[in-house]
Amino acid sequence: MAYHFDFSPVIANTDLLLKGALFTLELTAIGALLGVSLGVIGGVVRAWKIRPFAGIFGVYVELIRNTPFLVQLFFIFFGLPSLGVQISEWQAAVLAMVVNLGAYSTEIIRAGIQAIPRGQLEAAAALAMSRAEAFRNVVLVPALGKVWPALSSQIIIVMLGSAVCSQIATQELSFYANFIQSRNFRAFETYLLTTLIYLAMAVLIRALLNWLGRRYLARSR
């Protein structure tokens, strides 16, 4: 029997999908800002072998990069309350995204920092730059410029991975897609539209990150 396509029940709930998409973008923005910030700290510590923090970040990176994001999410949401740490599904989703992105961006940013010749720091000192100025202008910004494409891709991967946050009832895009499908039983149509929304968000985020890279980092590469 031929399948009869009917998108009207899904289109009637477009407001829910858009609400979920906006929530996903919000999670991604917060996760990216905090995750990359954590990655900068970890990248500097690991690149310059600052003890004992280099070892701590090394364990952290290996632990996160070698375990599934879903398990990390469950550990935070279900495990921490067992230790008396009460956390909402929104807080758990953000924390999981920050922890996950922080580990991957640590290695990405470390590679960028290690690509900066040490002679540039000596030149900055000769120009009487302060340590803060030298770090910002000679180390951090050029390093980010070198690894920005890889870092942008990792941010998008984390955004797409946020779909599993629906497993703890975080009301992001996939949560509402599952809800709509359970009400109208139009699985193909629901998830096709959801896929297109995820695609649009990925393209939008990549365009935004590319613009930021050209605007603030292109001259430093």
Secondary structure, DSSP 8 states (H G I E B T S, - for coil): -------HHHHTTHHHHHHHHHHHHHHHHHHHHHHHHHHHHHHHHHHTT-TTHHHHHHHHHHHHHTS-HHHHHHIIIIIHHHTT----HHHHHHHHHHHHHHHHHHHHHHHHHHTS-HHHHHHHHHTT--HHHHIIIIIIHHHHHHHHHHHHHHHHHHHHHGGGGGGGT--SHHHHHHHHHHHH--HHHHHHHHHHHHHHHHHHHHHHHHHHIIIIIGGG-
